[in-house]
Amino acid sequence: GRNVAANPSGADDAQLSLDMLRQKIPRLASDEPIFFDHPVDFGDPEIDGKSIAELIKGKPRFSPVEGLDKSVWEGKHCDGCHEWNEARLCEQSKNFAANDVSVLRLQHPLGTRFKVALAKWAQGGCK
């Protein structure tokens, strides 16, 4: 096997990859704290000015599952499939906060900035 301690370039490469991914995470339009029931400035005109509480009762902008026929999800409300509430959403949001690049993994039905906001909300204690 390779002696990673003697040649840490593998770790350096991993860090470089992580740094490059982090550059792709969209920034929110505001650095203000995020609250569950207060309007958020996401930096996305489609969802700006809405709260997390409002958005989880709304309709998806993108398919929740890649390749899913539009007739299954378009025009439907998120709560038709999900039973999100503040506590459940906080638990999910903590995952995004713990692993920041995870927000890039899958396209979210409300967009990536929504996941970025959820992570920030969790970092602030899910208030």
C-alpha positions as CSV (number, residue, x, y, z in Angstrom):
1,G,0.0,0.0,0.0
2,R,0.8,3.6,-0.4
3,N,2.1,5.5,2.6
4,V,-0.3,8.5,2.8
5,A,1.6,10.1,5.6
6,A,4.7,10.2,3.5
7,N,2.8,11.4,0.5
8,P,-0.3,13.4,1.5
9,S,-1.1,14.4,-2.1
10,G,-4.1,12.2,-2.1
11,A,-5.5,14.3,0.8
12,D,-4.4,17.5,-1.0
13,D,-6.3,16.3,-4.1
14,A,-9.4,15.6,-2.1
15,Q,-9.3,19.0,-0.4
16,L,-8.8,20.7,-3.8
17,S,-11.9,18.8,-5.2
18,L,-13.9,19.8,-2.1
19,D,-12.8,23.5,-2.5
20,M,-13.8,23.4,-6.2
21,L,-17.2,22.0,-5.3
22,R,-17.7,24.6,-2.6
23,Q,-17.2,27.4,-5.2
24,K,-20.3,26.0,-7.0
25,I,-22.5,26.4,-4.0
26,P,-24.8,29.4,-4.7
27,R,-24.7,32.3,-2.3
28,L,-27.9,33.7,-0.8
29,A,-28.6,37.4,-1.6
30,S,-28.5,38.3,2.0
31,D,-26.3,37.3,5.0
32,E,-29.2,38.0,7.4
33,P,-30.2,35.2,9.8
34,I,-33.0,32.9,8.4
35,F,-36.1,32.2,10.4
36,F,-38.7,29.5,9.5
37,D,-41.6,31.9,9.1
38,H,-39.9,35.1,7.9
39,P,-39.5,36.0,4.2
40,V,-36.1,35.0,2.8
41,D,-34.0,36.8,0.2
42,F,-32.7,33.7,-1.6
43,G,-31.3,35.5,-4.6
44,D,-33.8,33.6,-6.8
45,P,-36.7,35.6,-8.1
46,E,-39.0,32.5,-8.2
47,I,-38.8,32.1,-4.4
48,D,-37.6,35.4,-3.0
49,G,-39.7,37.0,-0.4
50,K,-41.3,33.7,0.7
51,S,-40.6,31.9,4.0
52,I,-39.5,28.3,4.4
53,A,-42.9,27.7,6.0
54,E,-44.7,29.0,2.9
55,L,-42.5,27.2,0.4
56,I,-42.9,23.7,2.0
57,K,-46.7,24.1,1.4
58,G,-46.2,25.2,-2.2
59,K,-45.5,23.5,-5.5
60,P,-42.2,22.1,-6.8
61,R,-40.4,24.0,-9.6
62,F,-38.5,21.0,-10.7
63,S,-39.1,17.3,-10.7
64,P,-38.5,15.7,-7.2
65,V,-37.0,12.7,-9.0
66,E,-35.0,12.7,-12.2
67,G,-37.0,11.4,-15.1
68,L,-40.4,11.5,-13.3
69,D,-43.2,12.2,-15.7
70,K,-44.5,15.8,-15.3
71,S,-48.1,14.6,-14.9
72,V,-47.0,13.0,-11.6
73,W,-45.6,16.2,-9.9
74,E,-46.4,19.3,-11.9
75,G,-49.0,21.5,-10.3
76,K,-49.1,19.3,-7.2
77,H,-48.3,20.6,-3.7
78,C,-45.2,19.4,-1.8
79,D,-47.3,18.3,1.1
80,G,-49.1,15.8,-1.1
81,C,-46.0,13.6,-0.8
82,H,-44.1,15.0,2.1
83,E,-45.2,15.6,5.7
84,W,-42.7,18.4,6.4
85,N,-43.1,20.3,9.6
86,E,-40.6,22.6,11.3
87,A,-39.0,19.8,13.4
88,R,-38.6,17.3,10.6
89,L,-37.3,19.9,8.2
90,C,-34.8,21.0,10.9
91,E,-33.4,17.5,11.1
92,Q,-33.0,17.3,7.3
93,S,-31.5,20.8,7.2
94,K,-28.8,19.8,9.8
95,N,-27.6,17.2,7.2
96,F,-27.1,20.0,4.7
97,A,-25.3,22.1,7.3
98,A,-23.0,19.3,8.4
99,N,-22.0,18.5,4.8
100,D,-22.2,21.8,2.8
101,V,-21.5,20.3,-0.6
102,S,-24.4,17.9,-0.2
103,V,-26.7,20.7,-1.4
104,L,-25.2,20.2,-4.8
105,R,-25.9,16.4,-4.9
106,L,-29.4,16.4,-6.3
107,Q,-31.6,19.1,-7.9
108,H,-34.1,20.1,-5.3
109,P,-37.7,20.8,-6.4
110,L,-37.3,24.3,-5.1
111,G,-33.8,24.8,-6.3
112,T,-30.3,24.7,-4.8
113,R,-30.6,28.0,-3.0
114,F,-33.5,26.6,-1.0
115,K,-31.2,23.9,0.4
116,V,-28.5,26.5,1.0
117,A,-31.0,28.5,3.0
118,L,-32.1,25.4,4.9
119,A,-28.4,24.7,5.9
120,K,-28.1,28.3,7.1
121,W,-31.4,28.1,9.0
122,A,-30.1,24.9,10.8
123,Q,-26.7,26.6,11.6
124,G,-28.8,29.4,13.3
125,G,-30.6,26.8,15.5
126,C,-33.7,26.3,13.3
127,K,-35.5,29.3,14.7
